[in-house]
Amino acid sequence: MASNDANRAATRRRRQLWAGVLALLGLVLLVIGLTVADGVAAWVEVVAAILLLVTSYLVQHLARRDTVYRRDEPR
């Protein structure tokens, strides 16, 4: 049981780390797309940034859902 909890905690931390990395990349692309890039490249970077931010949110949601909705006692 303790091993299972440790595995869940490690998985949650790993998902949170990936969500943070994806969010950081998305924000960097968004800033570059809105300030530096021009024309089609800007639109491509903004769309890619939005996709990265949405993916980051989904990964965070999965990590939170596993923590909030897991069963405490085995049946």
mmCIF file of the N, C-alpha and C atoms, coordinates in Angstrom:
data_MODEL
# 
_entry.id   MODEL 
# 
loop_
_atom_site.group_PDB 
_atom_site.id 
_atom_site.type_symbol 
_atom_site.label_atom_id 
_atom_site.label_alt_id 
_atom_site.label_comp_id 
_atom_site.label_asym_id 
_atom_site.label_entity_id 
_atom_site.label_seq_id 
_atom_site.pdbx_PDB_ins_code 
_atom_site.Cartn_x 
_atom_site.Cartn_y 
_atom_site.Cartn_z 
_atom_site.occupancy 
_atom_site.B_iso_or_equiv 
_atom_site.pdbx_formal_charge 
_atom_site.auth_seq_id 
_atom_site.auth_comp_id 
_atom_site.auth_asym_id 
_atom_site.auth_atom_id 
_atom_site.pdbx_PDB_model_num 
ATOM 1   N N  . MET A 1 1  ? 0.823   -1.195 0.000   1.00 0.00 ? 1  MET A N  1 
ATOM 2   C CA . MET A 1 1  ? 0.000   0.000  0.000   1.00 0.00 ? 1  MET A CA 1 
ATOM 3   C C  . MET A 1 1  ? 0.866   1.258  0.000   1.00 0.00 ? 1  MET A C  1 
ATOM 4   N N  . ALA A 1 2  ? 1.908   1.279  0.817   1.00 0.00 ? 2  ALA A N  1 
ATOM 5   C CA . ALA A 1 2  ? 2.777   2.457  0.874   1.00 0.00 ? 2  ALA A CA 1 
ATOM 6   C C  . ALA A 1 2  ? 3.518   2.650  -0.442  1.00 0.00 ? 2  ALA A C  1 
ATOM 7   N N  . SER A 1 3  ? 3.891   1.544  -1.067  1.00 0.00 ? 3  SER A N  1 
ATOM 8   C CA . SER A 1 3  ? 4.566   1.629  -2.359  1.00 0.00 ? 3  SER A CA 1 
ATOM 9   C C  . SER A 1 3  ? 3.649   2.228  -3.413  1.00 0.00 ? 3  SER A C  1 
ATOM 10  N N  . ASN A 1 4  ? 2.375   1.832  -3.365  1.00 0.00 ? 4  ASN A N  1 
ATOM 11  C CA . ASN A 1 4  ? 1.408   2.366  -4.311  1.00 0.00 ? 4  ASN A CA 1 
ATOM 12  C C  . ASN A 1 4  ? 1.228   3.871  -4.118  1.00 0.00 ? 4  ASN A C  1 
ATOM 13  N N  . ASP A 1 5  ? 1.183   4.318  -2.866  1.00 0.00 ? 5  ASP A N  1 
ATOM 14  C CA . ASP A 1 5  ? 1.065   5.753  -2.590  1.00 0.00 ? 5  ASP A CA 1 
ATOM 15  C C  . ASP A 1 5  ? 2.302   6.511  -3.063  1.00 0.00 ? 5  ASP A C  1 
ATOM 16  N N  . ALA A 1 6  ? 3.476   5.894  -2.887  1.00 0.00 ? 6  ALA A N  1 
ATOM 17  C CA . ALA A 1 6  ? 4.709   6.537  -3.340  1.00 0.00 ? 6  ALA A CA 1 
ATOM 18  C C  . ALA A 1 6  ? 4.731   6.646  -4.861  1.00 0.00 ? 6  ALA A C  1 
ATOM 19  N N  . ASN A 1 7  ? 4.250   5.608  -5.541  1.00 0.00 ? 7  ASN A N  1 
ATOM 20  C CA . ASN A 1 7  ? 4.189   5.655  -7.004  1.00 0.00 ? 7  ASN A CA 1 
ATOM 21  C C  . ASN A 1 7  ? 3.217   6.724  -7.477  1.00 0.00 ? 7  ASN A C  1 
ATOM 22  N N  . ARG A 1 8  ? 2.093   6.838  -6.808  1.00 0.00 ? 8  ARG A N  1 
ATOM 23  C CA . ARG A 1 8  ? 1.126   7.877  -7.179  1.00 0.00 ? 8  ARG A CA 1 
ATOM 24  C C  . ARG A 1 8  ? 1.696   9.266  -6.962  1.00 0.00 ? 8  ARG A C  1 
ATOM 25  N N  . ALA A 1 9  ? 2.391   9.440  -5.862  1.00 0.00 ? 9  ALA A N  1 
ATOM 26  C CA . ALA A 1 9  ? 2.977   10.754 -5.575  1.00 0.00 ? 9  ALA A CA 1 
ATOM 27  C C  . ALA A 1 9  ? 4.048   11.096 -6.611  1.00 0.00 ? 9  ALA A C  1 
ATOM 28  N N  . ALA A 1 10 ? 4.854   10.106 -6.979  1.00 0.00 ? 10 ALA A N  1 
ATOM 29  C CA . ALA A 1 10 ? 5.895   10.348 -7.982  1.00 0.00 ? 10 ALA A CA 1 
ATOM 30  C C  . ALA A 1 10 ? 5.272   10.673 -9.335  1.00 0.00 ? 10 ALA A C  1 
ATOM 31  N N  . THR A 1 11 ? 4.216   9.966  -9.691  1.00 0.00 ? 11 THR A N  1 
ATOM 32  C CA . THR A 1 11 ? 3.529   10.231 -10.954 1.00 0.00 ? 11 THR A CA 1 
ATOM 33  C C  . THR A 1 11 ? 2.911   11.634 -10.951 1.00 0.00 ? 11 THR A C  1 
ATOM 34  N N  . ARG A 1 12 ? 2.314   12.004 -9.827  1.00 0.00 ? 12 ARG A N  1 
ATOM 35  C CA . ARG A 1 12 ? 1.713   13.337 -9.724  1.00 0.00 ? 12 ARG A CA 1 
ATOM 36  C C  . ARG A 1 12 ? 2.774   14.422 -9.863  1.00 0.00 ? 12 ARG A C  1 
ATOM 37  N N  . ARG A 1 13 ? 3.910   14.240 -9.176  1.00 0.00 ? 13 ARG A N  1 
ATOM 38  C CA . ARG A 1 13 ? 4.991   15.235 -9.271  1.00 0.00 ? 13 ARG A CA 1 
ATOM 39  C C  . ARG A 1 13 ? 5.540   15.320 -10.686 1.00 0.00 ? 13 ARG A C  1 
ATOM 40  N N  . ARG A 1 14 ? 5.692   14.171 -11.351 1.00 0.00 ? 14 ARG A N  1 
ATOM 41  C CA . ARG A 1 14 ? 6.198   14.164 -12.721 1.00 0.00 ? 14 ARG A CA 1 
ATOM 42  C C  . ARG A 1 14 ? 5.228   14.874 -13.654 1.00 0.00 ? 14 ARG A C  1 
ATOM 43  N N  . ARG A 1 15 ? 3.928   14.630 -13.475 1.00 0.00 ? 15 ARG A N  1 
ATOM 44  C CA . ARG A 1 15 ? 2.930   15.308 -14.317 1.00 0.00 ? 15 ARG A CA 1 
ATOM 45  C C  . ARG A 1 15 ? 2.924   16.802 -14.054 1.00 0.00 ? 15 ARG A C  1 
ATOM 46  N N  . GLN A 1 16 ? 3.059   17.196 -12.803 1.00 0.00 ? 16 GLN A N  1 
ATOM 47  C CA . GLN A 1 16 ? 3.099   18.619 -12.487 1.00 0.00 ? 16 GLN A CA 1 
ATOM 48  C C  . GLN A 1 16 ? 4.338   19.274 -13.089 1.00 0.00 ? 16 GLN A C  1 
ATOM 49  N N  . LEU A 1 17 ? 5.462   18.569 -13.065 1.00 0.00 ? 17 LEU A N  1 
ATOM 50  C CA . LEU A 1 17 ? 6.686   19.100 -13.673 1.00 0.00 ? 17 LEU A CA 1 
ATOM 51  C C  . LEU A 1 17 ? 6.504   19.292 -15.171 1.00 0.00 ? 17 LEU A C  1 
ATOM 52  N N  . TRP A 1 18 ? 5.954   18.296 -15.859 1.00 0.00 ? 18 TRP A N  1 
ATOM 53  C CA . TRP A 1 18 ? 5.721   18.417 -17.297 1.00 0.00 ? 18 TRP A CA 1 
ATOM 54  C C  . TRP A 1 18 ? 4.718   19.526 -17.601 1.00 0.00 ? 18 TRP A C  1 
ATOM 55  N N  . ALA A 1 19 ? 3.708   19.661 -16.768 1.00 0.00 ? 19 ALA A N  1 
ATOM 56  C CA . ALA A 1 19 ? 2.738   20.739 -16.977 1.00 0.00 ? 19 ALA A CA 1 
ATOM 57  C C  . ALA A 1 19 ? 3.421   22.099 -16.862 1.00 0.00 ? 19 ALA A C  1 
ATOM 58  N N  . GLY A 1 20 ? 4.320   22.237 -15.901 1.00 0.00 ? 20 GLY A N  1 
ATOM 59  C CA . GLY A 1 20 ? 5.049   23.490 -15.749 1.00 0.00 ? 20 GLY A CA 1 
ATOM 60  C C  . GLY A 1 20 ? 5.958   23.781 -16.928 1.00 0.00 ? 20 GLY A C  1 
ATOM 61  N N  . VAL A 1 21 ? 6.631   22.761 -17.415 1.00 0.00 ? 21 VAL A N  1 
ATOM 62  C CA . VAL A 1 21 ? 7.514   22.943 -18.576 1.00 0.00 ? 21 VAL A CA 1 
ATOM 63  C C  . VAL A 1 21 ? 6.695   23.345 -19.797 1.00 0.00 ? 21 VAL A C  1 
ATOM 64  N N  . LEU A 1 22 ? 5.573   22.665 -20.020 1.00 0.00 ? 22 LEU A N  1 
ATOM 65  C CA . LEU A 1 22 ? 4.715   23.001 -21.162 1.00 0.00 ? 22 LEU A CA 1 
ATOM 66  C C  . LEU A 1 22 ? 4.168   24.420 -21.047 1.00 0.00 ? 22 LEU A C  1 
ATOM 67  N N  . ALA A 1 23 ? 3.770   24.812 -19.847 1.00 0.00 ? 23 ALA A N  1 
ATOM 68  C CA . ALA A 1 23 ? 3.255   26.168 -19.650 1.00 0.00 ? 23 ALA A CA 1 
ATOM 69  C C  . ALA A 1 23 ? 4.340   27.208 -19.903 1.00 0.00 ? 23 ALA A C  1 
ATOM 70  N N  . LEU A 1 24 ? 5.542   26.941 -19.429 1.00 0.00 ? 24 LEU A N  1 
ATOM 71  C CA . LEU A 1 24 ? 6.645   27.881 -19.645 1.00 0.00 ? 24 LEU A CA 1 
ATOM 72  C C  . LEU A 1 24 ? 6.956   28.022 -21.134 1.00 0.00 ? 24 LEU A C  1 
ATOM 73  N N  . LEU A 1 25 ? 7.027   26.898 -21.849 1.00 0.00 ? 25 LEU A N  1 
ATOM 74  C CA . LEU A 1 25 ? 7.264   26.963 -23.294 1.00 0.00 ? 25 LEU A CA 1 
ATOM 75  C C  . LEU A 1 25 ? 6.131   27.705 -24.008 1.00 0.00 ? 25 LEU A C  1 
ATOM 76  N N  . GLY A 1 26 ? 4.909   27.448 -23.584 1.00 0.00 ? 26 GLY A N  1 
ATOM 77  C CA . GLY A 1 26 ? 3.776   28.133 -24.193 1.00 0.00 ? 26 GLY A CA 1 
ATOM 78  C C  . GLY A 1 26 ? 3.825   29.634 -23.977 1.00 0.00 ? 26 GLY A C  1 
ATOM 79  N N  . LEU A 1 27 ? 4.175   30.049 -22.766 1.00 0.00 ? 27 LEU A N  1 
ATOM 80  C CA . LEU A 1 27 ? 4.257   31.485 -22.486 1.00 0.00 ? 27 LEU A CA 1 
ATOM 81  C C  . LEU A 1 27 ? 5.391   32.149 -23.264 1.00 0.00 ? 27 LEU A C  1 
ATOM 82  N N  . VAL A 1 28 ? 6.527   31.462 -23.378 1.00 0.00 ? 28 VAL A N  1 
ATOM 83  C CA . VAL A 1 28 ? 7.644   32.019 -24.149 1.00 0.00 ? 28 VAL A CA 1 
ATOM 84  C C  . VAL A 1 28 ? 7.253   32.174 -25.612 1.00 0.00 ? 28 VAL A C  1 
ATOM 85  N N  . LEU A 1 29 ? 6.628   31.132 -26.183 1.00 0.00 ? 29 LEU A N  1 
ATOM 86  C CA . LEU A 1 29 ? 6.187   31.227 -27.576 1.00 0.00 ? 29 LEU A CA 1 
ATOM 87  C C  . LEU A 1 29 ? 5.145   32.329 -27.760 1.00 0.00 ? 29 LEU A C  1 
ATOM 88  N N  . LEU A 1 30 ? 4.271   32.477 -26.778 1.00 0.00 ? 30 LEU A N  1 
ATOM 89  C CA . LEU A 1 30 ? 3.244   33.518 -26.875 1.00 0.00 ? 30 LEU A CA 1 
ATOM 90  C C  . LEU A 1 30 ? 3.876   34.908 -26.871 1.00 0.00 ? 30 LEU A C  1 
ATOM 91  N N  . VAL A 1 31 ? 4.828   35.126 -26.003 1.00 0.00 ? 31 VAL A N  1 
ATOM 92  C CA . VAL A 1 31 ? 5.504   36.428 -25.953 1.00 0.00 ? 31 VAL A CA 1 
ATOM 93  C C  . VAL A 1 31 ? 6.256   36.696 -27.249 1.00 0.00 ? 31 VAL A C  1 
ATOM 94  N N  . ILE A 1 32 ? 6.969   35.684 -27.739 1.00 0.00 ? 32 ILE A N  1 
ATOM 95  C CA . ILE A 1 32 ? 7.707   35.868 -28.996 1.00 0.00 ? 32 ILE A CA 1 
ATOM 96  C C  . ILE A 1 32 ? 6.739   36.113 -30.150 1.00 0.00 ? 32 ILE A C  1 
ATOM 97  N N  . GLY A 1 33 ? 5.649   35.352 -30.185 1.00 0.00 ? 33 GLY A N  1 
ATOM 98  C CA . GLY A 1 33 ? 4.676   35.503 -31.269 1.00 0.00 ? 33 GLY A CA 1 
ATOM 99  C C  . GLY A 1 33 ? 3.984   36.855 -31.262 1.00 0.00 ? 33 GLY A C  1 
ATOM 100 N N  . LEU A 1 34 ? 3.781   37.406 -30.077 1.00 0.00 ? 34 LEU A N  1 
ATOM 101 C CA . LEU A 1 34 ? 3.072   38.693 -29.996 1.00 0.00 ? 34 LEU A CA 1 
ATOM 102 C C  . LEU A 1 34 ? 4.000   39.902 -30.112 1.00 0.00 ? 34 LEU A C  1 
ATOM 103 N N  . THR A 1 35 ? 5.296   39.721 -29.845 1.00 0.00 ? 35 THR A N  1 
ATOM 104 C CA . THR A 1 35 ? 6.177   40.885 -29.847 1.00 0.00 ? 35 THR A CA 1 
ATOM 105 C C  . THR A 1 35 ? 7.198   40.875 -30.989 1.00 0.00 ? 35 THR A C  1 
ATOM 106 N N  . VAL A 1 36 ? 7.859   39.766 -31.218 1.00 0.00 ? 36 VAL A N  1 
ATOM 107 C CA . VAL A 1 36 ? 8.981   39.737 -32.148 1.00 0.00 ? 36 VAL A CA 1 
ATOM 108 C C  . VAL A 1 36 ? 8.569   39.261 -33.536 1.00 0.00 ? 36 VAL A C  1 
ATOM 109 N N  . ALA A 1 37 ? 7.836   38.169 -33.588 1.00 0.00 ? 37 ALA A N  1 
ATOM 110 C CA . ALA A 1 37 ? 7.512   37.542 -34.871 1.00 0.00 ? 37 ALA A CA 1 
ATOM 111 C C  . ALA A 1 37 ? 6.563   38.417 -35.684 1.00 0.00 ? 37 ALA A C  1 
ATOM 112 N N  . ASP A 1 38 ? 6.592   38.177 -36.998 1.00 0.00 ? 38 ASP A N  1 
ATOM 113 C CA . ASP A 1 38 ? 5.780   38.980 -37.898 1.00 0.00 ? 38 ASP A CA 1 
ATOM 114 C C  . ASP A 1 38 ? 5.122   38.066 -38.927 1.00 0.00 ? 38 ASP A C  1 
ATOM 115 N N  . GLY A 1 39 ? 3.911   38.406 -39.311 1.00 0.00 ? 39 GLY A N  1 
ATOM 116 C CA . GLY A 1 39 ? 3.228   37.681 -40.381 1.00 0.00 ? 39 GLY A CA 1 
ATOM 117 C C  . GLY A 1 39 ? 2.747   36.305 -39.962 1.00 0.00 ? 39 GLY A C  1 
ATOM 118 N N  . VAL A 1 40 ? 2.942   35.357 -40.864 1.00 0.00 ? 40 VAL A N  1 
ATOM 119 C CA . VAL A 1 40 ? 2.457   33.998 -40.653 1.00 0.00 ? 40 VAL A CA 1 
ATOM 120 C C  . VAL A 1 40 ? 3.181   33.335 -39.488 1.00 0.00 ? 40 VAL A C  1 
ATOM 121 N N  . ALA A 1 41 ? 4.462   33.614 -39.331 1.00 0.00 ? 41 ALA A N  1 
ATOM 122 C CA . ALA A 1 41 ? 5.229   33.019 -38.240 1.00 0.00 ? 41 ALA A CA 1 
ATOM 123 C C  . ALA A 1 41 ? 4.632   33.381 -36.881 1.00 0.00 ? 41 ALA A C  1 
ATOM 124 N N  . ALA A 1 42 ? 4.154   34.606 -36.761 1.00 0.00 ? 42 ALA A N  1 
ATOM 125 C CA . ALA A 1 42 ? 3.547   35.031 -35.503 1.00 0.00 ? 42 ALA A CA 1 
ATOM 126 C C  . ALA A 1 42 ? 2.290   34.229 -35.212 1.00 0.00 ? 42 ALA A C  1 
ATOM 127 N N  . TRP A 1 43 ? 1.462   34.042 -36.228 1.00 0.00 ? 43 TRP A N  1 
ATOM 128 C CA . TRP A 1 43 ? 0.223   33.271 -36.024 1.00 0.00 ? 43 TRP A CA 1 
ATOM 129 C C  . TRP A 1 43 ? 0.526   31.824 -35.678 1.00 0.00 ? 43 TRP A C  1 
ATOM 130 N N  . VAL A 1 44 ? 1.526   31.251 -36.332 1.00 0.00 ? 44 VAL A N  1 
ATOM 131 C CA . VAL A 1 44 ? 1.900   29.867 -36.038 1.00 0.00 ? 44 VAL A CA 1 
ATOM 132 C C  . VAL A 1 44 ? 2.401   29.749 -34.599 1.00 0.00 ? 44 VAL A C  1 
ATOM 133 N N  . GLU A 1 45 ? 3.209   30.697 -34.173 1.00 0.00 ? 45 GLU A N  1 
ATOM 134 C CA . GLU A 1 45 ? 3.722   30.656 -32.802 1.00 0.00 ? 45 GLU A CA 1 
ATOM 135 C C  . GLU A 1 45 ? 2.619   30.868 -31.780 1.00 0.00 ? 45 GLU A C  1 
ATOM 136 N N  . VAL A 1 46 ? 1.687   31.755 -32.049 1.00 0.00 ? 46 VAL A N  1 
ATOM 137 C CA . VAL A 1 46 ? 0.588   31.991 -31.112 1.00 0.00 ? 46 VAL A CA 1 
ATOM 138 C C  . VAL A 1 46 ? -0.308  30.752 -31.014 1.00 0.00 ? 46 VAL A C  1 
ATOM 139 N N  . VAL A 1 47 ? -0.606  30.132 -32.136 1.00 0.00 ? 47 VAL A N  1 
ATOM 140 C CA . VAL A 1 47 ? -1.435  28.918 -32.113 1.00 0.00 ? 47 VAL A CA 1 
ATOM 141 C C  . VAL A 1 47 ? -0.698  27.796 -31.384 1.00 0.00 ? 47 VAL A C  1 
ATOM 142 N N  . ALA A 1 48 ? 0.595   27.640 -31.637 1.00 0.00 ? 48 ALA A N  1 
ATOM 143 C CA . ALA A 1 48 ? 1.374   26.616 -30.937 1.00 0.00 ? 48 ALA A CA 1 
ATOM 144 C C  . ALA A 1 48 ? 1.413   26.897 -29.434 1.00 0.00 ? 48 ALA A C  1 
ATOM 145 N N  . ALA A 1 49 ? 1.534   28.165 -29.071 1.00 0.00 ? 49 ALA A N  1 
ATOM 146 C CA . ALA A 1 49 ? 1.550   28.533 -27.655 1.00 0.00 ? 49 ALA A CA 1 
ATOM 147 C C  . ALA A 1 49 ? 0.226   28.207 -26.989 1.00 0.00 ? 49 ALA A C  1 
ATOM 148 N N  . ILE A 1 50 ? -0.862  28.497 -27.663 1.00 0.00 ? 50 ILE A N  1 
ATOM 149 C CA . ILE A 1 50 ? -2.179  28.189 -27.099 1.00 0.00 ? 50 ILE A CA 1 
ATOM 150 C C  . ILE A 1 50 ? -2.349  26.684 -26.929 1.00 0.00 ? 50 ILE A C  1 
ATOM 151 N N  . LEU A 1 51 ? -1.903  25.913 -27.907 1.00 0.00 ? 51 LEU A N  1 
ATOM 152 C CA . LEU A 1 51 ? -1.984  24.454 -27.793 1.00 0.00 ? 51 LEU A CA 1 
ATOM 153 C C  . LEU A 1 51 ? -1.133  23.934 -26.629 1.00 0.00 ? 51 LEU A C  1 
ATOM 154 N N  . LEU A 1 52 ? 0.054   24.499 -26.447 1.00 0.00 ? 52 LEU A N  1 
ATOM 155 C CA . LEU A 1 52 ? 0.896   24.092 -25.322 1.00 0.00 ? 52 LEU A CA 1 
ATOM 156 C C  . LEU A 1 52 ? 0.256   24.454 -23.983 1.00 0.00 ? 52 LEU A C  1 
ATOM 157 N N  . LEU A 1 53 ? -0.353  25.620 -23.901 1.00 0.00 ? 53 LEU A N  1 
ATOM 158 C CA . LEU A 1 53 ? -0.997  26.027 -22.646 1.00 0.00 ? 53 LEU A CA 1 
ATOM 159 C C  . LEU A 1 53 ? -2.209  25.154 -22.335 1.00 0.00 ? 53 LEU A C  1 
ATOM 160 N N  . VAL A 1 54 ? -2.984  24.799 -23.347 1.00 0.00 ? 54 VAL A N  1 
ATOM 161 C CA . VAL A 1 54 ? -4.137  23.926 -23.133 1.00 0.00 ? 54 VAL A CA 1 
ATOM 162 C C  . VAL A 1 54 ? -3.657  22.532 -22.725 1.00 0.00 ? 54 VAL A C  1 
ATOM 163 N N  . THR A 1 55 ? -2.611  22.038 -23.366 1.00 0.00 ? 55 THR A N  1 
ATOM 164 C CA . THR A 1 55 ? -2.056  20.738 -22.995 1.00 0.00 ? 55 THR A CA 1 
ATOM 165 C C  . THR A 1 55 ? -1.536  20.758 -21.561 1.00 0.00 ? 55 THR A C  1 
ATOM 166 N N  . SER A 1 56 ? -0.904  21.842 -21.176 1.00 0.00 ? 56 SER A N  1 
ATOM 167 C CA . SER A 1 56 ? -0.421  21.987 -19.807 1.00 0.00 ? 56 SER A CA 1 
ATOM 168 C C  . SER A 1 56 ? -1.578  21.930 -18.819 1.00 0.00 ? 56 SER A C  1 
ATOM 169 N N  . TYR A 1 57 ? -2.660  22.608 -19.139 1.00 0.00 ? 57 TYR A N  1 
ATOM 170 C CA . TYR A 1 57 ? -3.835  22.581 -18.268 1.00 0.00 ? 57 TYR A CA 1 
ATOM 171 C C  . TYR A 1 57 ? -4.392  21.163 -18.146 1.00 0.00 ? 57 TYR A C  1 
ATOM 172 N N  . LEU A 1 58 ? -4.452  20.435 -19.252 1.00 0.00 ? 58 LEU A N  1 
ATOM 173 C CA . LEU A 1 58 ? -4.982  19.068 -19.215 1.00 0.00 ? 58 LEU A CA 1 
ATOM 174 C C  . LEU A 1 58 ? -4.097  18.144 -18.381 1.00 0.00 ? 58 LEU A C  1 
ATOM 175 N N  . VAL A 1 59 ? -2.789  18.305 -18.489 1.00 0.00 ? 59 VAL A N  1 
ATOM 176 C CA . VAL A 1 59 ? -1.878  17.480 -17.692 1.00 0.00 ? 59 VAL A CA 1 
ATOM 177 C C  . VAL A 1 59 ? -2.040  17.801 -16.209 1.00 0.00 ? 59 VAL A C  1 
ATOM 178 N N  . GLN A 1 60 ? -2.183  19.076 -15.876 1.00 0.00 ? 60 GLN A N  1 
ATOM 179 C CA . GLN A 1 60 ? -2.422  19.460 -14.482 1.00 0.00 ? 60 GLN A CA 1 
ATOM 180 C C  . GLN A 1 60 ? -3.737  18.883 -13.979 1.00 0.00 ? 60 GLN A C  1 
ATOM 181 N N  . HIS A 1 61 ? -4.749  18.920 -14.820 1.00 0.00 ? 61 HIS A N  1 
ATOM 182 C CA . HIS A 1 61 ? -6.055  18.383 -14.451 1.00 0.00 ? 61 HIS A CA 1 
ATOM 183 C C  . HIS A 1 61 ? -5.960  16.886 -14.157 1.00 0.00 ? 61 HIS A C  1 
ATOM 184 N N  . LEU A 1 62 ? -5.216  16.148 -14.987 1.00 0.00 ? 62 LEU A N  1 
ATOM 185 C CA . LEU A 1 62 ? -5.036  14.716 -14.748 1.00 0.00 ? 62 LEU A CA 1 
ATOM 186 C C  . LEU A 1 62 ? -4.317  14.468 -13.424 1.00 0.00 ? 62 LEU A C  1 
ATOM 187 N N  . ALA A 1 63 ? -3.313  15.253 -13.136 1.00 0.00 ? 63 ALA A N  1 
ATOM 188 C CA . ALA A 1 63 ? -2.581  15.079 -11.876 1.00 0.00 ? 63 ALA A CA 1 
ATOM 189 C C  . ALA A 1 63 ? -3.470  15.379 -10.683 1.00 0.00 ? 63 ALA A C  1 
ATOM 190 N N  . ARG A 1 64 ? -4.274  16.423 -10.772 1.00 0.00 ? 64 ARG A N  1 
ATOM 191 C CA . ARG A 1 64 ? -5.168  16.768 -9.668  1.00 0.00 ? 64 ARG A CA 1 
ATOM 192 C C  . ARG A 1 64 ? -6.282  15.747 -9.518  1.00 0.00 ? 64 ARG A C  1 
ATOM 193 N N  . ARG A 1 65 ? -6.811  15.261 -10.634 1.00 0.00 ? 65 ARG A N  1 
ATOM 194 C CA . ARG A 1 65 ? -7.908  14.305 -10.577 1.00 0.00 ? 65 ARG A CA 1 
ATOM 195 C C  . ARG A 1 65 ? -7.466  13.013 -9.903  1.00 0.00 ? 65 ARG A C  1 
ATOM 196 N N  . ASP A 1 66 ? -6.265  12.580 -10.193 1.00 0.00 ? 66 ASP A N  1 
ATOM 197 C CA . ASP A 1 66 ? -5.748  11.373 -9.569  1.00 0.00 ? 66 ASP A CA 1 
ATOM 198 C C  . ASP A 1 66 ? -5.616  11.561 -8.056  1.00 0.00 ? 66 ASP A C  1 
ATOM 199 N N  . THR A 1 67 ? -5.277  12.765 -7.619  1.00 0.00 ? 67 THR A N  1 
ATOM 200 C CA . THR A 1 67 ? -5.126  13.034 -6.195  1.00 0.00 ? 67 THR A CA 1 
ATOM 201 C C  . THR A 1 67 ? -6.476  13.187 -5.503  1.00 0.00 ? 67 THR A C  1 
ATOM 202 N N  . VAL A 1 68 ? -7.384  13.899 -6.116  1.00 0.00 ? 68 VAL A N  1 
ATOM 203 C CA . VAL A 1 68 ? -8.652  14.220 -5.466  1.00 0.00 ? 68 VAL A CA 1 
ATOM 204 C C  . VAL A 1 68 ? -9.613  13.037 -5.474  1.00 0.00 ? 68 VAL A C  1 
ATOM 205 N N  . TYR A 1 69 ? -9.690  12.319 -6.577  1.00 0.00 ? 69 TYR A N  1 
ATOM 206 C CA . TYR A 1 69 ? -10.715 11.296 -6.721  1.00 0.00 ? 69 TYR A CA 1 
ATOM 207 C C  . TYR A 1 69 ? -10.221 9.875  -6.467  1.00 0.00 ? 69 TYR A C  1 
ATOM 208 N N  . ARG A 1 70 ? -9.015  9.710  -5.980  1.00 0.00 ? 70 ARG A N  1 
ATOM 209 C CA . ARG A 1 70 ? -8.557  8.339  -5.712  1.00 0.00 ? 70 ARG A CA 1 
ATOM 210 C C  . ARG A 1 70 ? -9.235  7.811  -4.460  1.00 0.00 ? 70 ARG A C  1 
ATOM 211 N N  . ARG A 1 71 ? -9.342  6.510  -4.389  1.00 0.00 ? 71 ARG A N  1 
ATOM 212 C CA . ARG A 1 71 ? -9.954  5.875  -3.228  1.00 0.00 ? 71 ARG A CA 1 
ATOM 213 C C  . ARG A 1 71 ? -8.916  5.736  -2.131  1.00 0.00 ? 71 ARG A C  1 
ATOM 214 N N  . ASP A 1 72 ? -9.316  6.059  -0.921  1.00 0.00 ? 72 ASP A N  1 
ATOM 215 C CA . ASP A 1 72 ? -8.406  5.940  0.221   1.00 0.00 ? 72 ASP A CA 1 
ATOM 216 C C  . ASP A 1 72 ? -8.341  4.505  0.725   1.00 0.00 ? 72 ASP A C  1 
ATOM 217 N N  . GLU A 1 73 ? -9.460  3.810  0.698   1.00 0.00 ? 73 GLU A N  1 
ATOM 218 C CA . GLU A 1 73 ? -9.513  2.450  1.224   1.00 0.00 ? 73 GLU A CA 1 
ATOM 219 C C  . GLU A 1 73 ? -9.808  1.484  0.092   1.00 0.00 ? 73 GLU A C  1 
ATOM 220 N N  . PRO A 1 74 ? -9.069  0.385  0.022   1.00 0.00 ? 74 PRO A N  1 
ATOM 221 C CA . PRO A 1 74 ? -9.383  -0.604 -1.023  1.00 0.00 ? 74 PRO A CA 1 
ATOM 222 C C  . PRO A 1 74 ? -10.677 -1.329 -0.688  1.00 0.00 ? 74 PRO A C  1 
ATOM 223 N N  . ARG A 1 75 ? -11.411 -1.685 -1.739  1.00 0.00 ? 75 ARG A N  1 
ATOM 224 C CA . ARG A 1 75 ? -12.677 -2.384 -1.521  1.00 0.00 ? 75 ARG A CA 1 
ATOM 225 C C  . ARG A 1 75 ? -12.519 -3.851 -1.726  1.00 0.00 ? 75 ARG A C  1 
# 
